[in-house]
Amino acid sequence: MTNANPSVVPADTTEEIWRRQMEAIALRSPADRLAEWAALNEAVARMEADAVRRQHPEFSDRETLIELMRRRYGDTLVSAACPDASLSTR
């Protein structure tokens, strides 16, 4: 396996290590790779919610959810989905 696109190799990783990582990933089943992807997405979502809670400890769970939605999807969509939501959390 040769690296046809060297720009995808992270700056802190040698090409040899990158090649080994790609080979290891390729050996895993699609189900295993999908499960890892889902777990990583859940972890990022938890970290994002934790960050909102640290920035706004006074927020209720609903306010935290609305702020997460606002950050991900923008004010326009949140206003349409939750017309009673206050967007003055910035």
N, C-alpha and C positions, 0 to 999 in steps of 0.2 A: 504494500500500500504506500503510494507516494503522495506527498502533499501537493495537490494541484493548485491550491489556493493558500499560499503562505500567510496571507493577511488574517486568516482565521486562527492562527496559532497565537495564544495570549503572549504578551510581551514577557511575562515572568515564567514561561514554560519553554523548554527546549523542544525542537521539532521531534526528536526521538520520543520524549515523554508524551507529547501530544499524540503521536502515532500510536503509542501503546494504549493510551486512554481511549482513543477511538476504536481500536481493536477490541478492547475489553467491553466497551459499550455494545459493539456489534455482536458480541457473543451472547449477550443477554436476550432473553425472550422479550417480545413486544409487551407482554403482560407485566413483566418485571419493570421494564422501562416506563410504562404507563403508571404503574404504582409509585415508582420513585418520583415521577413528574407530579403526581397528585399530592404526595407527601410534601414535596418542596413548595408547591403552591399553597397548601394549608399553612405551612410554617411562615411563609411570607405574609399571608393574610393575618395570622396571629401577631406577627411583629408589627404590621401596619396598625392594627387595632390597639396594640399596647402603646405604640407611639402616640396615637390620638389620646389615649387615656392619660398618658404622662403629660401631654401638652394641655389637656383639659380635664383635670381630675373631677371637676364639678359636673361633667356631662353624665346624663343617665345613659342606659344602654341604647335607648332609641336615638338620643342625640349623637352618640358615638357612631351608630350605624348610619345616620344621615350624613355625618361629616365624612365617613369613609366613602359613601356614595358620591358626595360632592367632589371629593378629591379624584375619584376614579372616572366619574361620568360628567361632571360639570354642573353648574348651577341650573342651567336650563332644564336638563333632564330631571334633576331632583325636584325642581319647582313643579314640573308636570306630574311627577310620580307622587310627590308628597306636598300638596299645595299648602298644608298647614305647617310645614317645616320652616323653621327660622334658618336663614342662611347667613346670619350675622356672626358666625363662629370664627372668622378669620382674625 
